[in-house]
Structures are given as C-alpha cells and as structure tokens.
Amino acid sequence: MQMVLLITQHMKNVCNNSGHAETVHITYDSSKVSLDTLLKYYFRIIDPTSVNKQGNDRGIQYRTGIYYQNDEDKQIAINAIKGRTKRNILDLL
C-alpha cells in the first residue's frame, strides 16, 4: 500500500507542470550487449520524433531523451538516431 501511495505522489509531482520527465536509468554489461543493440530495441517502442508524447501518453513529462556518460556513447546514440528522423540530430540530444 505504501508503494502505491509513493508512486501516485510521484506521478502527481511529475504531471503537475514540474518540468520533470519520467526517466529510466539502464545499467548493462557491454561485454554481453552493446549500446547500439539496446538503442535498436529502444527505437522499437520510442519514437524520437514525437514531441511531448509516447503512445497514448501526452505531456511534457513524456518528452524523448537519450542521456549518455561519455563521448563514445554520445556518438553511438547520434549514429543510432541518424536516418530515423529528418530533424536536426543535435536537437534530439
């Protein structure tokens, strides 16, 4: 019951024009799966060209983003996005 209340309060905070976004932090073993492979799966369910929406969910908290920790990961993300959108690649990062 307490977990449900915490999630409900979290969603109220995110959805009430707080400027926050829903995010997921993924930790992975790069010797078993590459970032490029993860991004291919990501793009099966996330449309990087959608503005403030994903599926039936709408609002600024549903904006798309890929966050990286180093320049190598940034380049992999840029390469993964190329060809998927006609928008300026840097606008998405």
N, C-alpha and C positions, 0 to 999 in steps of 0.2 A: 504494500500500500504506500509506503513512504517513497519508494522509487517512482511510482506513478505520479505522485504529487510533485516530485522534483522535476520530472520530465515535463509535466504540464506547466509548471512555473517557468522552466527554461524556454519552452515554446512561446509562452506569453511574452517573455523578455525579448526573444528574437523577433517575434512578429509585430511588436508594437513600435515600429519605426526607431529601433535602437541603432540601426546601421550595422548590426552584426549579421553574419551569414552562418548558415549551417555548414559545417566542415567535417571532414573525416581525415584523420592522420593515419597513413598506412606505413607500417614498418614491414620490410620484406628482406629476404636473403637474396642478394643479387647473383649469387652463385647458383641459385635454383630457378629464378625467374627474373627477366630483365625489366627495366623500367619501360622500355618500348612495348613489351608484351602487356604489361599492366595498363598502359595507355590505350592499347588497342581494345582491351576489354572495357575500359572506361568510356571510350567513344561509342561503344555499342549501346550504352544506356544514357549517356550525357551528350547533348548537342551543344558544342561550344559556341554556336552562333545564336543560341537563344539568349534573349535579354530578359533577366529577372523572371525566368520561368524554367521549369523542367517538368515535362509531362503535364499533368493537370494542376500542378502546384504553381502558384503565381505569387510574386512579391520579391522585393529586393533581396530578401534572405536566400533566394534561390538562384542568385547570380552564379555564373560559372567561373571557376578559377583553378589553376594548377600552381601549386606552390612548390618551390624547389629549394635545395640546400646548397647547391654549388653550380658553377658554370657548366659543368659537363651535363648535369641533369637538366639545366635550362635549355641547352642545345638539343638534347633528346626530346624535350617537350615541344620545342619550336618545330623540329623536324616532324614530329607526330601530328602536329596541327596543320602543317603545310598541306595543301591540297584538299583540306576538309572545309575550308572557308575562303571566301573571296575578300574578306575584311583584312585590314592590316594586321599582320601577325603580332606585332608588338602591342596592339590594343587589347589583345587577349591575355597578355602576361602581366 
